[in-house]
Amino acid sequence: MFMKSATLRMPQRRYFGAVPRQSGNSAQSRPLFSRLDKGLLFSCISLLIIAVWLNVSIRNVSSAISGLKAERIRLEASRTRLEAEMEKATSRENLARLGKRLGLHAPGPGELAILRD
């Protein structure tokens, strides 16, 4: 029968959380920006650029809307003024006065001509 030699083993440490890094030159073991860091940085910069662009676009649209509102108010006032002027110009009294000034008179019995299509 053979006898086995007994060796003593040291118990290993077990970590139940984040594993601590081994000491050493970390610049050689890991690049300055990993792929994840570069992707995260690119995403943040892209979102910042999009946010600024959207803010500028919203301001441009809102200024255009306010300009159009002012123009609408101006055009509505002009329309009411023109409607009043048209009503005044086509009134019976005004047309009769203009007819007398131009020497027009009501048609006689045989002077009325009716045109048909």
Buried (B, 14 or more C-beta within 10 A) or exposed (E): EEEEEEEEEEEEEEEEEEEEEEEEEEEEEEEEEEEEEEEEEEEEEEEEEEEEEEEEEEEEEEEEEEEEEEEEEEEEEEEEEEEEEEEEEEEEEEEEEEEEEEEEEEEEEEEEEEEEE
